[in-house]
């Protein structure tokens, strides 16, 4: 008998929705014995539009360290449930594109994402969310948690 899912991806941004997605993935991995990857995109911001300053680099390093610490906490939680996730941190300013690219390259067959906040009608009209971009362009299964 083949596995239901071979590779589950959790885009993780530190928000409560992504934590909920991670915990749901751990539950699924216990049942399916799939591989699980926690995927975090960090943006490197520029102060004056195009120029990166020393402050920007320090902010990025601080954010990277915070994410690494959070990944350690997630790993401890997963180990308590006999799950061994893979953690991946990349530098990218367009998370949805990075998620889709990684998913295709690494044969991900399920993405689990969690909604975090309620957005205004204006935001929905003018700004697409990462979840929306991924769900429109991913050809396999997606589980979106509220």
GUSE-513649 format. One record per residue (C-alpha): residue in three letters; x, y, z; residue number from 1. Coordinates in steps of 0.2 Angstrom, whole numbers, plus 2048, in hexadecimal, padded with zeros to 3 digits. Example, Ala and Ser with C-alpha at 12.3 -4.5 7.8 and 13.67 -1.06 7.14 Angstrom:
BEGIN
NODE;ALA;83E;7EA;827;1 .
NODE;SER;844;7FB;824;2 .
This chain:
BEGIN
NODE;UNK;800;800;800;1 .
NODE;UNK;807;811;7FB;2 .
NODE;UNK;807;820;807;3 .
NODE;UNK;7F9;82D;806;4 .
NODE;UNK;806;83B;807;5 .
NODE;UNK;818;83A;804;6 .
NODE;UNK;81E;84B;808;7 .
NODE;UNK;815;859;812;8 .
NODE;UNK;81A;86B;812;9 .
NODE;UNK;816;877;81F;10 .
NODE;UNK;81A;88A;81B;11 .
NODE;UNK;81E;891;82C;12 .
NODE;UNK;81E;8A3;830;13 .
NODE;UNK;81D;8A3;843;14 .
NODE;UNK;80B;8A8;843;15 .
NODE;UNK;7FE;89E;84C;16 .
NODE;UNK;7F6;897;83C;17 .
NODE;UNK;807;890;837;18 .
NODE;UNK;809;888;848;19 .
NODE;UNK;7F8;880;846;20 .
NODE;UNK;7FD;879;835;21 .
NODE;UNK;80D;872;83C;22 .
NODE;UNK;804;869;84A;23 .
NODE;UNK;7F7;862;83E;24 .
NODE;UNK;805;85C;833;25 .
NODE;UNK;80D;853;841;26 .
NODE;UNK;7FD;84A;844;27 .
NODE;UNK;7FC;845;832;28 .
NODE;UNK;80E;83F;831;29 .
NODE;UNK;80A;833;840;30 .
NODE;UNK;7FD;82B;835;31 .
NODE;UNK;805;82C;824;32 .
NODE;UNK;817;82B;828;33 .
NODE;UNK;81A;839;81B;34 .
NODE;UNK;829;844;81A;35 .
NODE;UNK;826;855;821;36 .
NODE;UNK;82F;865;81D;37 .
NODE;UNK;82D;876;827;38 .
NODE;UNK;830;884;81A;39 .
NODE;UNK;834;896;820;40 .
NODE;UNK;836;8A4;814;41 .
NODE;UNK;83F;8B3;81B;42 .
NODE;UNK;83F;8C4;812;43 .
NODE;UNK;84E;8CF;811;44 .
NODE;UNK;847;8E0;811;45 .
NODE;UNK;850;8F0;80B;46 .
NODE;UNK;84F;901;814;47 .
NODE;UNK;84F;90C;805;48 .
NODE;UNK;847;902;7F8;49 .
NODE;UNK;856;8FA;7EF;50 .
NODE;UNK;864;8FC;7FC;51 .
NODE;UNK;867;8EF;80A;52 .
NODE;UNK;870;8F7;819;53 .
NODE;UNK;879;8EF;827;54 .
NODE;UNK;869;8F1;832;55 .
NODE;UNK;85F;8E7;825;56 .
NODE;UNK;86C;8D9;826;57 .
NODE;UNK;86C;8D9;839;58 .
NODE;UNK;859;8D9;839;59 .
NODE;UNK;859;8CA;82D;60 .
NODE;UNK;866;8C1;838;61 .
NODE;UNK;85B;8C4;847;62 .
NODE;UNK;84B;8BE;83E;63 .
NODE;UNK;855;8AE;838;64 .
NODE;UNK;85B;8AB;84A;65 .
NODE;UNK;849;8AC;851;66 .
NODE;UNK;843;8A0;843;67 .
NODE;UNK;850;894;847;68 .
NODE;UNK;84B;894;85A;69 .
NODE;UNK;839;892;855;70 .
NODE;UNK;83E;883;84A;71 .
NODE;UNK;847;87B;859;72 .
NODE;UNK;837;87C;863;73 .
NODE;UNK;82D;875;855;74 .
NODE;UNK;83A;867;853;75 .
NODE;UNK;838;863;866;76 .
NODE;UNK;825;862;864;77 .
NODE;UNK;827;856;855;78 .
NODE;UNK;834;84B;85E;79 .
NODE;UNK;827;849;86C;80 .
NODE;UNK;81B;842;85F;81 .
NODE;UNK;829;837;856;82 .
NODE;UNK;82A;842;847;83 .
NODE;UNK;83A;848;83F;84 .
NODE;UNK;836;858;835;85 .
NODE;UNK;843;860;829;86 .
NODE;UNK;844;873;82B;87 .
NODE;UNK;848;87F;81D;88 .
NODE;UNK;84B;892;81E;89 .
NODE;UNK;84D;89B;80E;90 .
NODE;UNK;84F;8AE;809;91 .
NODE;UNK;841;8B3;7FD;92 .
NODE;UNK;836;8C2;7FC;93 .
NODE;UNK;828;8B8;7F4;94 .
NODE;UNK;823;8AA;7FF;95 .
NODE;UNK;815;8A2;7F4;96 .
NODE;UNK;821;8A0;7E5;97 .
NODE;UNK;82F;899;7F1;98 .
NODE;UNK;822;88C;7F8;99 .
NODE;UNK;81C;887;7E7;100 .
NODE;UNK;82E;886;7E0;101 .
NODE;UNK;833;87B;7EF;102 .
NODE;UNK;824;870;7EE;103 .
NODE;UNK;827;86C;7DB;104 .
NODE;UNK;839;869;7DE;105 .
NODE;UNK;837;85E;7ED;106 .
NODE;UNK;827;855;7E7;107 .
NODE;UNK;81C;85B;7F5;108 .
NODE;UNK;80B;854;7F4;109 .
NODE;UNK;802;85D;803;110 .
NODE;UNK;804;86E;809;111 .
NODE;UNK;7FC;873;81A;112 .
NODE;UNK;7FA;885;81D;113 .
NODE;UNK;7F1;88F;82B;114 .
NODE;UNK;7E8;89F;82A;115 .
NODE;UNK;7ED;8AB;837;116 .
NODE;UNK;7E3;8BB;836;117 .
NODE;UNK;7D3;8C2;82F;118 .
NODE;UNK;7D7;8CE;821;119 .
NODE;UNK;7CC;8DD;81C;120 .
NODE;UNK;7C2;8DE;80C;121 .
NODE;UNK;7CE;8EA;805;122 .
NODE;UNK;7DD;8DF;808;123 .
NODE;UNK;7D4;8D0;800;124 .
NODE;UNK;7D0;8DB;7F0;125 .
NODE;UNK;7E2;8E2;7EE;126 .
NODE;UNK;7EE;8D5;7F6;127 .
NODE;UNK;7EF;8C3;7F2;128 .
NODE;UNK;7F4;8B8;801;129 .
NODE;UNK;801;8AB;801;130 .
NODE;UNK;7F4;89E;804;131 .
NODE;UNK;7EA;8A4;7F5;132 .
NODE;UNK;7F9;8A4;7EA;133 .
NODE;UNK;7FE;893;7EF;134 .
NODE;UNK;7ED;88B;7EE;135 .
NODE;UNK;7EA;892;7DC;136 .
NODE;UNK;7FB;88B;7D6;137 .
NODE;UNK;7FE;87B;7DF;138 .
NODE;UNK;7F8;86B;7D6;139 .
NODE;UNK;7F8;85F;7E5;140 .
NODE;UNK;7EF;860;7F6;141 .
NODE;UNK;7ED;86F;801;142 .
NODE;UNK;7E6;86F;813;143 .
NODE;UNK;7E2;881;819;144 .
NODE;UNK;7DE;882;82B;145 .
NODE;UNK;7D4;890;833;146 .
